[in-house]
Amino acid sequence: MFRHFRSDVLTVFENDPAARSRFEVIFTYSGVHAIWAHRIAHPLYRRGWFTLARVISQVSRFMTGIEIHPGARIGDRLFIDHGMGVVIGETCEIGDDVVIYQGVTLGGTGKEKGKRHPTIGNNVVIGSGAKVLGSFAVGDNSSIGSNSVVLREVPENCTVVGNPGRVVRRNGERVGDRLDHTQLPDPVIEMFRAMQKEIDGLRSELDEMK
Ligand SMILES: CC(C)(COP(=O)(O)OP(=O)(O)OC[C@H]1O[C@@H](n2cnc3c(N)ncnc32)[C@H](O)[C@@H]1OP(=O)(O)O)[C@@H](O)C(=O)NCCC(=O)NCCS
């Protein structure tokens, strides 16, 4: 456990140009504090001390605004920047050298049991506010844009943006048409349109019956 402490601090310097001194990182970086609390809670959870592990995780959440379930497995050199609002679910697995920004949820859809949270590969960046929901994998070296909602597997070396998230770049090459930012997919509007169409159809059937 203690071998990680040094690399957790050095990871901040690699990822955050604003970090000035080790003292500052150790005492003021909530992402680092949440990871340290998890490094205590996770072994307790694995030994069956579920309630104590949960208490540590919840105290950490109160102090940092970051909720990491003690069952989640996290790799080396995870960097959680700013952190507030981050939620990492029980069956989530995170590889090495991952960067997570504030407001990210690595959660379930509510439909699955057992393994229901994502598996994040190595060297993945998950932008602020992104939601990654379900028990699929996000491949190594992929990036998820801010505020994306990802519901499906992401291959390696991809960039995913939008809601629902779709791959716009793979191995450095653009995928599909250029993204039209005035026409981002909006599933709520699409649902209302489908309902309107159905109501119109029912109305005309009623008119015919009269
Ligand atoms: C996705 C991201 C990692 C960039 O990855 P990239 O592989 O370099 O992708 P690009 O910048 O080439 O963008 C690819 C396309 O997606 C679009 N795009 C990028 N991020 C987007 C987002 N969050 N939402 C919607 N579209 C986005 C780009 O405009 C571009 O569209 P185009 O091809 O039509 O021009 C970056 O945009 C991002 O969101 N980073 C997170 C940073 C963050 O959360 N910072 C918080 C600091 S406090």
The ligand as a Gaussian input file, in Angstrom:
#p B3LYP/6-31G(d) Opt

LIG

0 1
 C      -12.327000      14.455000     -26.086000
 C      -11.016000      15.169000     -25.762000
 C      -10.199000      14.308000     -24.803000
 C      -10.217000      15.441000     -27.038000
 O       -9.824000      14.225000     -27.663000
 P       -9.143000      14.216000     -29.129000
 O       -8.942000      12.802000     -29.533000
 O       -7.961000      15.133000     -29.130000
 O      -10.318000      14.781000     -30.014000
 P      -10.423000      16.139000     -30.851000
 O      -10.111000      17.332000     -29.983000
 O       -9.660000      15.976000     -32.112000
 O      -11.987000      16.162000     -31.150000
 C      -12.621000      15.254000     -32.028000
 C      -13.986000      15.820000     -32.343000
 O      -14.824000      15.747000     -31.166000
 C      -15.267000      17.063000     -30.804000
 N      -15.274000      17.113000     -29.335000
 C      -14.198000      17.059000     -28.505000
 N      -14.615000      17.070000     -27.232000
 C      -15.969000      17.119000     -27.256000
 C      -16.972000      17.131000     -26.244000
 N      -16.644000      17.098000     -24.952000
 N      -18.286000      17.157000     -26.623000
 C      -18.619000      17.191000     -27.936000
 N      -17.695000      17.174000     -28.949000
 C      -16.396000      17.142000     -28.611000
 C      -14.262000      18.009000     -31.433000
 O      -14.795000      19.274000     -31.658000
 C      -13.942000      17.295000     -32.728000
 O      -15.003000      17.474000     -33.646000
 P      -14.658000      17.652000     -35.238000
 O      -13.865000      16.414000     -35.614000
 O      -16.010000      17.724000     -35.875000
 O      -13.864000      18.896000     -35.315000
 C      -11.273000      16.562000     -25.144000
 O      -12.034000      17.359000     -26.037000
 C      -11.995000      16.507000     -23.808000
 O      -13.221000      16.539000     -23.721000
 N      -11.144000      16.447000     -22.741000
 C      -11.608000      16.465000     -21.367000
 C      -10.965000      17.658000     -20.697000
 C      -11.657000      18.053000     -19.401000
 O      -12.602000      17.439000     -18.931000
 N      -11.124000      19.094000     -18.808000
 C      -11.620000      19.586000     -17.569000
 C      -10.566000      20.496000     -17.004000
 S      -11.128000      21.253000     -15.542000

